[in-house]
Amino acid sequence: MVRSLLRASHEVSVYNRTRGKADTLAKEGAQIAASLAEVCLDSEAVFTMLSDDSAVESLVFSEGGLASSLQGNAAHISSSTISTAMARRLAAEHSRRGQAFLSAPVFGRPDVAETGKLLVVASGPSHLVERLRPLFEAVGRQTFLAGAEPWQANALKLCGNFMIAGMLEAFGEAIANLRKAKVEPHLFVDTMSALFGSPVYANYGRIIADERFDPAGFELRLGLKDIRLVLETAQECEAPMPMASLIRDHLLSAMALGQANLDWSSITKVSARNAGL
């Protein structure tokens, strides 16, 4: 995302809690900040992309954190996949301080992010979305407006990740069946890609057929976090999601068998084991 912003001629200052992860971006034109406060000093908008609610809380609400460092009228754009409750908490805190806040989570694995073709789901005041749209256009191929309340984008993102997880579960069950039927899994993946016309099916299908789960594009432990959060949202909205409960159990099984840091598509190993493969 930083590289995409730089390619679009935005001035970008970067802070990462693990300094080495940001250093390579200095060669590409980014300014590497020593602290979050330094990033916030002259920024019109600050993106956060963090793993979970706990990471967001520590970076935003701590002493010297983003909330206390962001300038008045500057915007915090949260692209993290977090709970709807955390999004509401962020919106309330920034409003109290006279700061702007948008939720703008994204869809796309690292290779998609590298090419600036993420899908951005933004929600918040429409005038703020329009003001910041050039940033979204720099990192993504399309921006969807989910609603006027920031948490609505997080609800959409969580449900979208549930849909992807449902696809992974379906692939796992189908390919386990076909392997026992002596049908080539790659042929199945090619057939389903032609049927659905989806790069998501094609890309994940190849990963699963190749059993290429390491290195992870998206770690299984984070997938479990997202399914847990979508179930929390479902409870909040009184909308049962029985398939999500099944997927959570399979992710837990995968975690128990040491797959936490594998790609979340390795959930398909659960179906393979259940089939005696």
Backbone as CSV, one residue per row, in Angstrom:
resi,resn,N_x,N_y,N_z,CA_x,CA_y,CA_z,C_x,C_y,C_z
1,MET,0.830,-1.201,0.000,0.000,0.000,0.000,0.871,1.261,0.000
2,VAL,1.973,1.219,0.746,2.893,2.355,0.770,3.466,2.595,-0.624
3,ARG,3.880,1.525,-1.283,4.441,1.667,-2.631,3.404,2.249,-3.605
4,SER,2.175,1.835,-3.469,1.118,2.360,-4.345,0.912,3.844,-4.112
5,LEU,0.939,4.270,-2.864,0.798,5.695,-2.545,1.978,6.489,-3.106
6,LEU,3.178,5.924,-3.006,4.353,6.600,-3.549,4.275,6.707,-5.066
7,ARG,3.822,5.625,-5.713,3.689,5.659,-7.182,2.704,6.730,-7.641
8,ALA,1.721,7.017,-6.773,0.726,8.045,-7.098,1.184,9.441,-6.666
9,SER,2.459,9.557,-6.301,3.103,10.838,-5.968,2.636,11.455,-4.654
10,HIS,2.132,10.620,-3.753,1.825,11.114,-2.413,3.100,11.108,-1.569
11,GLU,3.194,12.059,-0.659,4.296,12.057,0.303,3.911,11.134,1.450
12,VAL,4.746,10.147,1.730,4.389,9.112,2.701,5.470,8.989,3.780
13,SER,5.029,9.048,5.015,5.894,8.792,6.163,5.429,7.488,6.796
14,VAL,6.381,6.626,7.167,6.050,5.274,7.612,6.603,4.999,9.006
15,TYR,5.763,4.382,9.820,6.223,3.888,11.124,5.793,2.428,11.263
16,ASN,6.724,1.572,11.664,6.398,0.183,11.952,7.006,-0.169,13.300
17,ARG,6.253,-0.928,14.080,6.763,-1.310,15.405,8.028,-2.152,15.285
18,THR,8.163,-2.894,14.186,9.408,-3.604,13.870,10.127,-2.788,12.805
19,ARG,11.121,-2.015,13.220,11.735,-1.006,12.352,12.217,-1.585,11.024
20,GLY,12.818,-2.768,11.049,13.387,-3.343,9.838,12.385,-3.540,8.725
21,LYS,11.104,-3.730,9.078,10.077,-3.953,8.061,9.813,-2.687,7.238
22,ALA,10.153,-1.540,7.807,9.910,-0.280,7.100,11.133,0.228,6.367
23,ASP,12.320,-0.203,6.774,13.550,0.373,6.238,13.676,0.246,4.724
24,THR,13.218,-0.870,4.167,13.358,-1.065,2.716,12.574,-0.015,1.922
25,LEU,11.530,0.549,2.533,10.709,1.532,1.833,11.406,2.882,1.698
26,ALA,12.440,3.115,2.515,13.171,4.378,2.423,13.832,4.516,1.056
27,LYS,14.276,3.391,0.493,14.933,3.417,-0.814,13.953,3.769,-1.933
28,GLU,12.660,3.647,-1.631,11.641,3.898,-2.654,10.959,5.251,-2.482
29,GLY,11.467,6.035,-1.516,10.962,7.394,-1.375,10.166,7.685,-0.121
30,ALA,9.902,6.671,0.692,9.169,6.902,1.932,10.087,7.471,3.000
31,GLN,9.540,8.316,3.843,10.277,8.809,4.998,10.007,7.859,6.157
32,ILE,11.054,7.357,6.791,10.893,6.421,7.902,10.908,7.198,9.207
33,ALA,9.798,7.131,9.930,9.659,7.884,11.174,10.136,7.054,12.355
34,ALA,10.683,7.741,13.351,11.170,7.063,14.552,10.050,6.758,15.530
35,SER,8.917,7.427,15.361,7.795,7.229,16.283,6.486,7.494,15.563
36,LEU,5.413,7.040,16.163,4.089,7.299,15.606,3.770,8.790,15.672
37,ALA,4.217,9.437,16.747,3.984,10.876,16.888,4.616,11.644,15.735
38,GLU,5.790,11.189,15.292,6.464,11.844,14.165,5.672,11.672,12.878
39,VAL,5.081,10.503,12.683,4.228,10.274,11.512,3.044,11.237,11.517
40,CYS,2.471,11.443,12.679,1.242,12.246,12.788,1.488,13.743,12.675
41,LEU,2.744,14.179,12.837,3.062,15.592,12.990,2.483,16.467,11.893
42,ASP,2.722,16.124,10.637,2.261,16.959,9.522,1.366,16.201,8.549
43,SER,0.803,15.089,8.984,0.034,14.253,8.068,-1.418,14.694,7.972
44,GLU,-1.913,14.716,6.742,-3.337,14.985,6.518,-4.169,13.752,6.848
45,ALA,-3.587,12.571,6.615,-4.285,11.315,6.890,-3.265,10.271,7.300
46,VAL,-3.659,9.402,8.224,-2.786,8.336,8.693,-3.512,7.005,8.532
47,PHE,-2.948,6.105,7.720,-3.460,4.742,7.596,-2.907,3.896,8.744
48,THR,-3.739,3.022,9.292,-3.234,1.943,10.140,-3.631,0.620,9.507
49,MET,-2.671,-0.300,9.470,-2.917,-1.658,8.979,-2.291,-2.598,9.993
50,LEU,-3.130,-3.129,10.885,-2.661,-3.910,12.032,-3.419,-5.228,12.107
51,SER,-2.890,-6.159,12.903,-3.387,-7.533,12.851,-4.704,-7.757,13.577
52,ASP,-4.967,-7.019,14.660,-6.170,-7.315,15.445,-6.523,-6.155,16.373
53,ASP,-7.588,-6.327,17.138,-8.055,-5.273,18.045,-6.988,-4.883,19.055
54,SER,-6.285,-5.869,19.577,-5.272,-5.601,20.596,-4.173,-4.698,20.055
55,ALA,-3.706,-4.972,18.838,-2.665,-4.143,18.226,-3.178,-2.731,17.982
56,VAL,-4.417,-2.607,17.527,-5.011,-1.288,17.301,-5.111,-0.523,18.615
57,GLU,-5.584,-1.189,19.647,-5.727,-0.527,20.947,-4.391,0.003,21.456
58,SER,-3.341,-0.817,21.358,-2.043,-0.405,21.890,-1.459,0.757,21.091
59,LEU,-1.723,0.806,19.785,-1.133,1.846,18.953,-1.941,3.146,18.984
60,VAL,-3.243,3.036,19.172,-4.099,4.226,19.109,-4.297,4.865,20.476
61,PHE,-4.551,4.060,21.498,-4.980,4.605,22.781,-3.859,4.766,23.804
62,SER,-2.671,4.281,23.507,-1.572,4.387,24.467,-1.066,5.828,24.566
63,GLU,-0.302,6.101,25.611,0.318,7.418,25.761,1.289,7.635,24.600
64,GLY,1.144,8.771,23.923,1.954,9.025,22.735,1.472,8.272,21.517
65,GLY,0.281,7.690,21.607,-0.277,6.924,20.502,-0.945,7.807,19.464
66,LEU,-1.621,7.162,18.520,-2.178,7.881,17.388,-3.232,8.899,17.811
67,ALA,-4.118,8.529,18.725,-5.204,9.433,19.111,-4.665,10.718,19.735
68,SER,-3.645,10.600,20.549,-3.099,11.787,21.212,-2.131,12.560,20.320
69,SER,-1.687,11.957,19.216,-0.691,12.597,18.354,-1.279,13.189,17.078
70,LEU,-2.428,12.684,16.644,-3.021,13.138,15.380,-3.440,14.597,15.502
71,GLN,-3.143,15.370,14.477,-3.500,16.781,14.487,-5.010,16.970,14.298
72,GLY,-5.515,18.088,14.799,-6.938,18.388,14.641,-7.323,18.427,13.177
73,ASN,-8.470,17.851,12.846,-9.008,17.764,11.483,-8.265,16.774,10.587
74,ALA,-7.155,16.201,11.070,-6.514,15.130,10.306,-7.358,13.869,10.439
75,ALA,-7.152,12.919,9.522,-7.997,11.720,9.489,-7.195,10.468,9.809
76,HIS,-7.797,9.612,10.603,-7.287,8.266,10.807,-8.085,7.343,9.895
77,ILE,-7.398,6.631,9.020,-8.026,5.647,8.138,-7.621,4.272,8.640
78,SER,-8.566,3.540,9.204,-8.275,2.204,9.720,-8.559,1.163,8.646
79,SER,-7.477,0.544,8.136,-7.637,-0.510,7.129,-7.506,-1.895,7.739
80,SER,-7.414,-1.968,9.049,-7.287,-3.249,9.739,-8.610,-4.000,9.739
81,THR,-8.531,-5.325,9.761,-9.729,-6.145,9.920,-9.952,-6.327,11.416
82,ILE,-10.853,-5.518,11.952,-11.086,-5.470,13.400,-12.574,-5.630,13.680
83,SER,-12.900,-5.703,14.950,-14.298,-5.880,15.354,-15.091,-4.603,15.124
84,THR,-16.391,-4.770,14.965,-17.264,-3.605,14.847,-17.250,-2.800,16.144
85,ALA,-17.083,-3.473,17.270,-17.020,-2.767,18.560,-15.793,-1.864,18.624
86,MET,-14.648,-2.348,18.157,-13.441,-1.524,18.150,-13.596,-0.352,17.198
87,ALA,-14.225,-0.557,16.058,-14.446,0.540,15.111,-15.297,1.631,15.748
88,ARG,-16.327,1.251,16.497,-17.164,2.252,17.172,-16.365,2.991,18.246
89,ARG,-15.508,2.262,18.941,-14.675,2.888,19.966,-13.712,3.898,19.339
90,LEU,-13.117,3.542,18.202,-12.225,4.457,17.502,-12.978,5.705,17.042
91,ALA,-14.157,5.522,16.482,-14.941,6.656,15.997,-15.274,7.608,17.139
92,ALA,-15.643,7.059,18.286,-15.994,7.892,19.429,-14.786,8.671,19.942
93,GLU,-13.636,8.011,20.018,-12.426,8.667,20.535,-11.967,9.790,19.606
94,HIS,-11.958,9.535,18.312,-11.522,10.572,17.376,-12.509,11.730,17.331
95,SER,-13.792,11.438,17.433,-14.793,12.495,17.468,-14.600,13.376,18.696
96,ARG,-14.318,12.761,19.818,-14.096,13.499,21.068,-12.921,14.454,20.943
97,ARG,-11.941,14.067,20.144,-10.731,14.880,19.987,-10.796,15.821,18.777
98,GLY,-11.923,15.841,18.082,-12.051,16.711,16.921,-11.291,16.219,15.704
99,GLN,-11.054,14.912,15.654,-10.332,14.304,14.536,-11.299,13.527,13.649
100,ALA,-10.920,13.332,12.408,-11.763,12.571,11.483,-11.379,11.093,11.539
101,PHE,-12.374,10.230,11.270,-12.114,8.787,11.274,-12.938,8.096,10.211
102,LEU,-12.274,7.203,9.470,-12.936,6.327,8.502,-12.453,4.904,8.705
103,SER,-13.349,3.950,8.535,-12.932,2.563,8.359,-12.801,2.309,6.863
104,ALA,-11.673,1.726,6.472,-11.469,1.412,5.055,-10.667,0.128,4.920
105,PRO,-11.224,-1.009,5.391,-10.534,-2.288,5.204,-10.467,-2.641,3.726
106,VAL,-9.571,-3.561,3.402,-9.332,-3.894,1.992,-9.397,-5.402,1.783
107,PHE,-9.713,-5.790,0.557,-9.658,-7.185,0.125,-8.498,-7.346,-0.852
108,GLY,-7.690,-8.379,-0.630,-6.597,-8.679,-1.546,-5.388,-9.199,-0.807
109,ARG,-4.780,-10.242,-1.362,-3.576,-10.799,-0.774,-2.371,-9.902,-1.097
110,PRO,-1.201,-10.164,-0.503,-0.042,-9.278,-0.692,0.314,-8.995,-2.151
111,ASP,0.185,-10.007,-3.037,0.539,-9.779,-4.437,-0.422,-8.786,-5.094
112,VAL,-1.685,-8.777,-4.654,-2.665,-7.815,-5.177,-2.347,-6.420,-4.649
113,ALA,-1.977,-6.335,-3.369,-1.603,-5.049,-2.786,-0.409,-4.443,-3.515
114,GLU,0.552,-5.281,-3.901,1.755,-4.807,-4.587,1.424,-4.102,-5.901
115,THR,0.360,-4.536,-6.549,0.004,-3.955,-7.851,-1.020,-2.828,-7.729
116,GLY,-1.398,-2.469,-6.498,-2.354,-1.384,-6.304,-3.757,-1.722,-6.749
117,LYS,-4.129,-3.016,-6.657,-5.441,-3.432,-7.155,-6.324,-4.024,-6.059
118,LEU,-6.146,-3.539,-4.847,-7.015,-3.955,-3.750,-8.444,-3.473,-3.992
119,LEU,-9.386,-4.100,-3.326,-10.745,-3.573,-3.241,-10.865,-2.871,-1.893
120,VAL,-11.255,-1.618,-1.907,-11.365,-0.824,-0.686,-12.835,-0.707,-0.308
121,VAL,-13.136,-0.986,0.957,-14.501,-0.822,1.479,-14.445,0.273,2.536
122,ALA,-15.001,1.430,2.225,-14.925,2.575,3.135,-16.292,2.895,3.702
123,SER,-16.300,3.377,4.934,-17.549,3.905,5.492,-17.240,4.992,6.497
124,GLY,-18.147,5.947,6.539,-18.015,7.139,7.363,-18.731,8.272,6.649
125,PRO,-18.574,9.496,7.124,-19.237,10.637,6.473,-18.855,10.729,4.993
126,SER,-19.846,10.924,4.140,-19.596,10.886,2.694,-18.608,11.954,2.248
127,HIS,-18.663,13.134,2.869,-17.731,14.196,2.471,-16.289,13.806,2.781
128,LEU,-16.101,13.029,3.867,-14.756,12.595,4.229,-14.258,11.518,3.269
129,VAL,-15.157,10.611,2.883,-14.785,9.587,1.896,-14.340,10.256,0.598
130,GLU,-15.084,11.270,0.159,-14.730,11.951,-1.094,-13.408,12.690,-0.961
131,ARG,-13.177,13.297,0.191,-11.920,14.012,0.405,-10.716,13.074,0.322
132,LEU,-10.885,11.867,0.808,-9.778,10.920,0.873,-9.771,9.919,-0.286
133,ARG,-10.722,10.044,-1.195,-10.828,9.085,-2.297,-9.535,8.952,-3.109
134,PRO,-8.763,10.034,-3.340,-7.504,9.863,-4.092,-6.548,8.864,-3.434
135,LEU,-6.578,8.760,-2.115,-5.735,7.779,-1.428,-6.235,6.365,-1.708
136,PHE,-7.548,6.195,-1.687,-8.124,4.869,-1.958,-7.876,4.467,-3.406
137,GLU,-7.968,5.431,-4.308,-7.728,5.139,-5.726,-6.273,4.773,-5.982
138,ALA,-5.381,5.257,-5.124,-3.964,4.924,-5.281,-3.680,3.481,-4.898
139,VAL,-4.370,2.971,-3.880,-4.059,1.615,-3.386,-4.986,0.552,-3.958
140,GLY,-6.120,0.968,-4.541,-7.105,-0.020,-4.978,-7.644,0.224,-6.365
141,ARG,-8.260,-0.803,-6.912,-8.866,-0.677,-8.242,-10.305,-0.217,-8.167
142,GLN,-10.936,-0.342,-6.986,-12.323,0.084,-6.835,-12.607,0.342,-5.361
143,THR,-13.417,1.373,-5.096,-13.800,1.707,-3.724,-15.308,1.575,-3.576
144,PHE,-15.730,0.850,-2.543,-17.147,0.672,-2.239,-17.474,1.429,-0.962
145,LEU,-18.595,2.143,-0.950,-19.032,2.874,0.237,-20.062,2.027,0.968
146,ALA,-19.715,1.602,2.185,-20.561,0.664,2.928,-21.641,1.359,3.754
147,GLY,-21.442,2.633,4.093,-22.433,3.312,4.907,-21.853,4.550,5.563
148,ALA,-22.685,5.213,6.357,-22.272,6.461,7.009,-21.553,6.229,8.317
149,GLU,-21.692,5.022,8.899,-21.046,4.700,10.164,-19.808,3.847,9.895
150,PRO,-18.645,4.238,10.441,-17.415,3.498,10.139,-17.497,1.998,10.375
151,TRP,-18.190,1.559,11.429,-18.226,0.127,11.753,-18.885,-0.710,10.662
152,GLN,-19.704,-0.074,9.810,-20.393,-0.831,8.766,-19.402,-1.428,7.755
153,ALA,-18.303,-0.722,7.482,-17.280,-1.275,6.590,-16.622,-2.496,7.215
154,ASN,-16.449,-2.464,8.534,-15.854,-3.616,9.211,-16.782,-4.816,9.173
155,ALA,-18.088,-4.568,9.299,-19.049,-5.663,9.185,-18.986,-6.288,7.795
156,LEU,-18.889,-5.439,6.759,-18.815,-5.957,5.389,-17.522,-6.753,5.184
157,LYS,-16.423,-6.220,5.680,-15.136,-6.909,5.524,-15.157,-8.276,6.207
158,LEU,-15.712,-8.344,7.413,-15.766,-9.621,8.131,-16.647,-10.624,7.392
159,CYS,-17.772,-10.162,6.862,-18.640,-11.070,6.115,-17.970,-11.502,4.809
160,GLY,-17.194,-10.619,4.209,-16.453,-10.990,3.008,-15.407,-12.052,3.291
161,ASN,-14.695,-11.898,4.409,-13.713,-12.923,4.774,-14.391,-14.245,5.111
162,PHE,-15.583,-14.170,5.675,-16.361,-15.391,5.899,-16.677,-16.082,4.575
163,MET,-17.032,-15.309,3.547,-17.314,-15.892,2.236,-16.077,-16.590,1.671
164,ILE,-14.918,-15.969,1.823,-13.678,-16.597,1.342,-13.407,-17.879,2.126
165,ALA,-13.602,-17.826,3.450,-13.394,-19.014,4.279,-14.358,-20.129,3.886
166,GLY,-15.596,-19.753,3.543,-16.560,-20.749,3.085,-16.111,-21.417,1.801
167,MET,-15.503,-20.634,0.906,-14.951,-21.195,-0.323,-13.809,-22.169,-0.016
168,LEU,-12.937,-21.791,0.934,-11.824,-22.670,1.306,-12.342,-23.983,1.882
169,GLU,-13.358,-23.887,2.720,-13.958,-25.099,3.293,-14.537,-25.978,2.185
170,ALA,-15.242,-25.360,1.234,-15.835,-26.126,0.131,-14.751,-26.783,-0.725
171,PHE,-13.687,-26.059,-1.018,-12.572,-26.637,-1.774,-11.973,-27.827,-1.016
172,GLY,-11.799,-27.660,0.287,-11.195,-28.732,1.076,-12.013,-30.005,1.028
173,GLU,-13.328,-29.875,1.201,-14.196,-31.048,1.184,-14.235,-31.685,-0.200
174,ALA,-14.347,-30.829,-1.233,-14.457,-31.344,-2.605,-13.156,-32.025,-3.046
175,ILE,-12.025,-31.396,-2.773,-10.748,-31.959,-3.234,-10.397,-33.228,-2.470
176,ALA,-10.750,-33.298,-1.184,-10.536,-34.547,-0.446,-11.329,-35.685,-1.087
177,ASN,-12.566,-35.379,-1.454,-13.424,-36.362,-2.114,-12.804,-36.801,-3.451
178,LEU,-12.366,-35.823,-4.236,-11.849,-36.128,-5.574,-10.517,-36.873,-5.517
179,ARG,-9.687,-36.573,-4.545,-8.428,-37.319,-4.417,-8.711,-38.799,-4.151
180,LYS,-9.731,-39.053,-3.346,-10.090,-40.452,-3.090,-10.738,-41.089,-4.313
181,ALA,-11.355,-40.246,-5.166,-11.950,-40.746,-6.412,-10.927,-40.827,-7.546
182,LYS,-9.660,-40.490,-7.232,-8.565,-40.538,-8.212,-8.769,-39.541,-9.354
183,VAL,-9.390,-38.393,-9.027,-9.541,-37.311,-10.002,-8.494,-36.242,-9.682
184,GLU,-7.796,-35.772,-10.687,-6.722,-34.799,-10.512,-7.267,-33.472,-9.944
185,PRO,-6.798,-33.019,-8.780,-7.306,-31.791,-8.164,-7.135,-30.546,-9.040
186,HIS,-6.018,-30.477,-9.789,-5.813,-29.298,-10.629,-6.857,-29.214,-11.742
187,LEU,-7.303,-30.365,-12.252,-8.361,-30.371,-13.254,-9.647,-29.804,-12.660
188,PHE,-9.933,-30.194,-11.420,-11.114,-29.665,-10.731,-11.005,-28.155,-10.564
189,VAL,-9.833,-27.678,-10.133,-9.631,-26.240,-9.945,-9.831,-25.492,-11.260
190,ASP,-9.290,-26.018,-12.341,-9.454,-25.372,-13.651,-10.923,-25.338,-14.065
191,THR,-11.628,-26.427,-13.789,-13.049,-26.497,-14.139,-13.853,-25.476,-13.350
192,MET,-13.602,-25.391,-12.039,-14.335,-24.446,-11.191,-13.981,-22.997,-11.531
193,SER,-12.724,-22.764,-11.923,-12.322,-21.411,-12.328,-13.069,-20.991,-13.586
194,ALA,-13.222,-21.932,-14.516,-13.982,-21.639,-15.733,-15.461,-21.437,-15.421
195,LEU,-15.986,-22.224,-14.467,-17.402,-22.130,-14.113,-17.734,-20.810,-13.432
196,PHE,-16.906,-20.414,-12.456,-17.212,-19.229,-11.662,-16.547,-17.962,-12.191
197,GLY,-15.531,-18.115,-13.039,-14.861,-16.945,-13.601,-14.251,-16.042,-12.555
198,SER,-13.727,-16.619,-11.491,-13.232,-15.831,-10.367,-11.741,-16.045,-10.162
199,PRO,-10.944,-14.963,-10.149,-9.520,-15.117,-9.841,-9.291,-15.611,-8.417
200,VAL,-10.236,-15.338,-7.538,-10.102,-15.815,-6.154,-10.177,-17.344,-6.124
201,TYR,-11.142,-17.907,-6.856,-11.229,-19.363,-6.961,-9.960,-19.934,-7.590
202,ALA,-9.503,-19.293,-8.669,-8.334,-19.805,-9.388,-7.086,-19.760,-8.512
203,ASN,-6.858,-18.630,-7.841,-5.636,-18.467,-7.050,-5.625,-19.377,-5.830
204,TYR,-6.713,-19.372,-5.088,-6.765,-20.228,-3.897,-6.821,-21.701,-4.300
205,GLY,-7.527,-21.981,-5.382,-7.618,-23.369,-5.829,-6.255,-23.956,-6.129
206,ARG,-5.401,-23.169,-6.798,-4.050,-23.651,-7.113,-3.229,-23.861,-5.846
207,ILE,-3.352,-22.942,-4.898,-2.621,-23.089,-3.629,-3.023,-24.385,-2.931
208,ILE,-4.325,-24.664,-2.928,-4.830,-25.862,-2.245,-4.421,-27.124,-2.999
209,ALA,-4.567,-27.122,-4.317,-4.191,-28.309,-5.107,-2.698,-28.595,-4.991
210,ASP,-1.887,-27.526,-4.915,-0.433,-27.690,-4.777,-0.017,-27.948,-3.331
211,GLU,-0.960,-27.775,-2.401,-0.668,-27.845,-0.966,0.499,-26.911,-0.604
212,ARG,0.424,-25.695,-1.129,1.489,-24.696,-0.971,1.053,-23.674,0.089
213,PHE,1.163,-24.054,1.343,0.622,-23.261,2.437,1.670,-22.433,3.185
214,ASP,2.930,-22.580,2.774,4.011,-21.870,3.437,4.984,-21.364,2.368
215,PRO,5.282,-20.041,2.348,4.898,-19.023,3.329,3.444,-18.596,3.171
216,ALA,2.906,-18.085,4.247,1.499,-17.699,4.268,1.294,-16.317,3.665
217,GLY,0.272,-16.195,2.815,-0.165,-14.873,2.379,-1.049,-14.246,3.435
218,PHE,-1.775,-15.101,4.153,-2.644,-14.663,5.255,-2.681,-15.818,6.246
219,GLU,-2.141,-15.593,7.427,-1.965,-16.688,8.375,-3.296,-17.222,8.915
220,LEU,-3.322,-18.521,9.132,-4.543,-19.185,9.593,-5.024,-18.610,10.927
221,ARG,-4.098,-18.251,11.818,-4.498,-17.700,13.118,-5.294,-16.407,12.947
222,LEU,-4.963,-15.635,11.913,-5.715,-14.413,11.649,-7.077,-14.729,11.040
223,GLY,-7.139,-15.797,10.251,-8.432,-16.242,9.731,-9.370,-16.645,10.845
224,LEU,-8.835,-17.339,11.855,-9.648,-17.708,13.012,-10.151,-16.464,13.724
225,LYS,-9.280,-15.470,13.865,-9.689,-14.206,14.485,-10.858,-13.574,13.733
226,ASP,-10.780,-13.577,12.388,-11.834,-12.952,11.588,-13.158,-13.708,11.697
227,ILE,-13.102,-15.025,11.730,-14.340,-15.799,11.868,-14.930,-15.593,13.260
228,ARG,-14.085,-15.508,14.265,-14.585,-15.196,15.613,-15.288,-13.841,15.618
229,LEU,-14.705,-12.851,14.937,-15.297,-11.519,14.911,-16.598,-11.477,14.113
230,VAL,-16.669,-12.242,13.009,-17.924,-12.229,12.254,-19.028,-12.889,13.062
231,LEU,-18.686,-13.894,13.876,-19.690,-14.514,14.745,-20.130,-13.552,15.844
232,GLU,-19.218,-12.722,16.326,-19.596,-11.701,17.311,-20.554,-10.690,16.677
233,THR,-20.261,-10.304,15.439,-21.149,-9.380,14.726,-22.509,-10.020,14.487
234,ALA,-22.517,-11.301,14.150,-23.772,-12.023,13.928,-24.608,-12.055,15.202
235,GLN,-23.954,-12.267,16.325,-24.682,-12.271,17.604,-25.242,-10.884,17.911
236,GLU,-24.432,-9.868,17.650,-24.854,-8.485,17.865,-26.083,-8.152,17.011
237,CYS,-26.094,-8.654,15.782,-27.182,-8.351,14.842,-28.309,-9.388,14.879
238,GLU,-28.162,-10.416,15.718,-29.139,-11.504,15.814,-29.373,-12.143,14.448
239,ALA,-28.255,-12.498,13.798,-28.298,-13.122,12.474,-27.490,-14.413,12.525
240,PRO,-28.132,-15.566,12.702,-27.391,-16.827,12.821,-26.514,-17.106,11.602
241,MET,-25.305,-17.637,11.858,-24.375,-18.003,10.785,-23.823,-19.396,11.104
242,PRO,-24.628,-20.442,10.891,-24.195,-21.796,11.265,-22.961,-22.265,10.511
243,MET,-22.793,-21.863,9.249,-21.610,-22.278,8.510,-20.349,-21.659,9.120
244,ALA,-20.468,-20.415,9.587,-19.322,-19.768,10.231,-18.898,-20.529,11.479
245,SER,-19.868,-21.082,12.200,-19.539,-21.871,13.397,-18.760,-23.125,13.022
246,LEU,-19.159,-23.782,11.937,-18.437,-24.970,11.462,-17.010,-24.609,11.059
247,ILE,-16.863,-23.507,10.332,-15.538,-23.080,9.881,-14.657,-22.737,11.081
248,ARG,-15.235,-22.072,12.080,-14.465,-21.778,13.300,-13.935,-23.064,13.917
249,ASP,-14.760,-24.094,13.999,-14.322,-25.358,14.601,-13.196,-26.000,13.791
250,HIS,-13.277,-25.918,12.469,-12.225,-26.487,11.635,-10.927,-25.682,11.754
251,LEU,-11.043,-24.371,11.873,-9.859,-23.550,12.088,-9.228,-23.851,13.447
252,LEU,-10.055,-24.070,14.442,-9.541,-24.442,15.761,-8.807,-25.777,15.693
253,SER,-9.374,-26.735,14.951,-8.721,-28.024,14.772,-7.366,-27.850,14.103
254,ALA,-7.308,-27.004,13.082,-6.046,-26.749,12.398,-5.037,-26.085,13.337
255,MET,-5.507,-25.159,14.147,-4.633,-24.505,15.128,-4.046,-25.532,16.090
256,ALA,-4.903,-26.433,16.569,-4.464,-27.438,17.542,-3.410,-28.369,16.954
257,LEU,-3.393,-28.495,15.625,-2.437,-29.380,14.960,-1.247,-28.607,14.372
258,GLY,-1.048,-27.377,14.874,0.168,-26.641,14.560,0.160,-25.850,13.279
259,GLN,-1.024,-25.479,12.752,-1.087,-24.778,11.474,-1.258,-23.264,11.620
260,ALA,-1.068,-22.727,12.809,-1.359,-21.315,13.068,-0.693,-20.366,12.084
261,ASN,0.556,-20.649,11.728,1.318,-19.735,10.877,1.341,-20.132,9.408
262,LEU,0.615,-21.203,9.067,0.442,-21.552,7.660,-0.630,-20.652,7.051
263,ASP,-0.707,-20.630,5.729,-1.769,-19.881,5.060,-3.128,-20.429,5.503
264,TRP,-4.122,-19.527,5.570,-5.412,-19.998,6.085,-6.105,-20.973,5.144
265,SER,-5.631,-21.054,3.901,-6.155,-22.076,2.995,-5.793,-23.481,3.465
266,SER,-4.857,-23.579,4.415,-4.502,-24.901,4.952,-5.607,-25.474,5.830
267,ILE,-6.700,-24.733,6.017,-7.884,-25.317,6.662,-8.321,-26.566,5.896
268,THR,-7.984,-26.638,4.611,-8.375,-27.779,3.789,-7.710,-29.076,4.249
269,LYS,-6.623,-28.978,5.020,-5.976,-30.169,5.561,-6.884,-30.876,6.563
270,VAL,-7.808,-30.127,7.170,-8.748,-30.731,8.119,-9.658,-31.723,7.388
271,SER,-10.209,-31.291,6.247,-11.054,-32.202,5.456,-10.250,-33.388,4.939
272,ALA,-9.005,-33.150,4.556,-8.157,-34.242,4.081,-7.934,-35.269,5.184
273,ARG,-7.653,-34.797,6.380,-7.448,-35.718,7.503,-8.733,-36.488,7.813
274,ASN,-9.868,-35.783,7.775,-11.139,-36.437,8.042,-11.459,-37.526,7.024
275,ALA,-10.885,-37.375,5.814,-11.105,-38.362,4.767,-10.036,-39.454,4.790
276,GLY,-9.139,-39.390,5.753,-8.102,-40.418,5.866,-6.949,-40.224,4.923
277,LEU,-6.794,-38.996,4.407,-5.703,-38.706,3.463,-4.489,-38.184,4.199
